Every structure is written in structure tokens, then in C-alpha cells.
Amino acid sequence: MNEPRDHHDAKRSLRRTVLERLATVPSSQRARASTALVARLTSTFARASTLMAYLAADHEPDLSDFLMHRLASGQPLALPRADWTTNRIDPVV
């Protein structure tokens, strides 16, 4: 059995399942959950130095208010930059 390939396939299947389930969550419920998450992140990471976050894709929690709060307060923030030709993700401040 080829374990790295099996691991890759299992990970891809899990991602697909999670995305399918997230797609069934009503947008109003996602919005409430995003607001609650932003409040928690803001208080939890208020004194953190640099954070790495992400820009939400469809059906992911919207962190834009948290990201804007960090930037407005002058706190460093890194976002991932993906290079799919090399399969690398690098943080960009």
C-alpha cells in the first residue's frame, strides 16, 4: 500500500466532505458564527505579535472584520501566498 498517496486521497476526501457539509449551513447562521469567531479572535490575540490568517473562501468563516481590526490597530498580520507551481505557501506580512 502506498501510504503517502492514501493519506493524500483521504485528506482530499475529508476536505470534500467538510465543504459539502458547510455548503448546507444557512448564510445567516454562518454570519452569526463568523461574528462570534471574530469577537473571540480579537480578544484572544489582542496582544499577539504577528499572526498568520487567511482570506475566507466560500462557506468558510469570514474573518475580514478581525483582519481589518488588526491592520487598523497597527498589529502585524501575515496572509498566505500560494505558489501552485512549486506547491509552496509562504507568509506575506
Secondary structure by P-SEA (a helix, b strand, c coil): ccaaaaaaaaaaaaaaaaaaaaaaccaaaaaaaaaaaaaaaaaaaccccbbbbbccccccccaaaaaaaaaaaccbbbbbbbcccccbbbbcc
